[in-house]
Amino acid sequence: EVQLLQSGGGLVEPGGSLRLSCVASGFIFSNYPMTWVRQAPGKGLEWVSAIDPSGGGTYYADSAKGRFTISRDNSKSTFYLQLSSLRAEDTAIYYCAKLTITNGWINDYWGQGTLVTVSS
Amino acid sequence: EIVLTQSPGTVSLSPGERATLSCRASQSLSRTYLAWYQQRPGQAPRLLISGASSRATGIPDRFSGSGSGTDFTLTISRLQPEDVAVYYCQQYDRAPRTFGQGTKVEIK
């Protein structure tokens, strides 16, 4: 059974940093690209970032470029999202998700989400 | 960036009725790289449909998807109480991947 267990959310002041983690199980982690999607309170879904299976290819939404860094450790079946220079508008539930590798990259399994609140 | 516009914003129907949800893309998708997700209250999203019409594993056959180009549809043929949720479309044809704003399905 595919499982994605998230951790690392919390309250942070504007300008601060936070690292989100997502531990995967139930599949061969090193074979799959992974992604982060966020959802501001009461709002829709917004793609944030993705990383290819080796970690050599990373992709970011414009809102994340230069401030967020995605990475992965295939030996630990874990990937991360480092959040820096946080702003109030980054307040959201952050979901990690596994991507399929056939016929395009689709979010086929999701983590439970972790809340990041940026406030002084 | 491809903008996805979903309609209606909210649909309210009785159990057993048919729900038709629309997703319109601002540019034609060169491949049918359109997915639908269901997000029940307080839960993470769940993949329903990929490739515009292929149901994901374990999804009941009352859910069906169709469409190509710029116009896509998710149909719930016989609405059940557990279908109360917000439904999102997403295109993965071109970067950045974008989501529609969602359609809320309610039971009368």
Interface residues (C-beta under 8 A of the other chain):
Chain A: V37 G44 L45 E46 W47 A50 Y59 A61 D62 Y95 T100 N103 G104 W105 I106 N107 D108 Y109 W110 G111 Q112 G113
Chain B: R31 Y33 A35 Y37 Q39 A44 P45 R46 L47 S50 G51 A56 Y88 Q90 Y92 D93 A95 P96 R97 T98 F99 G100 Q101 G102
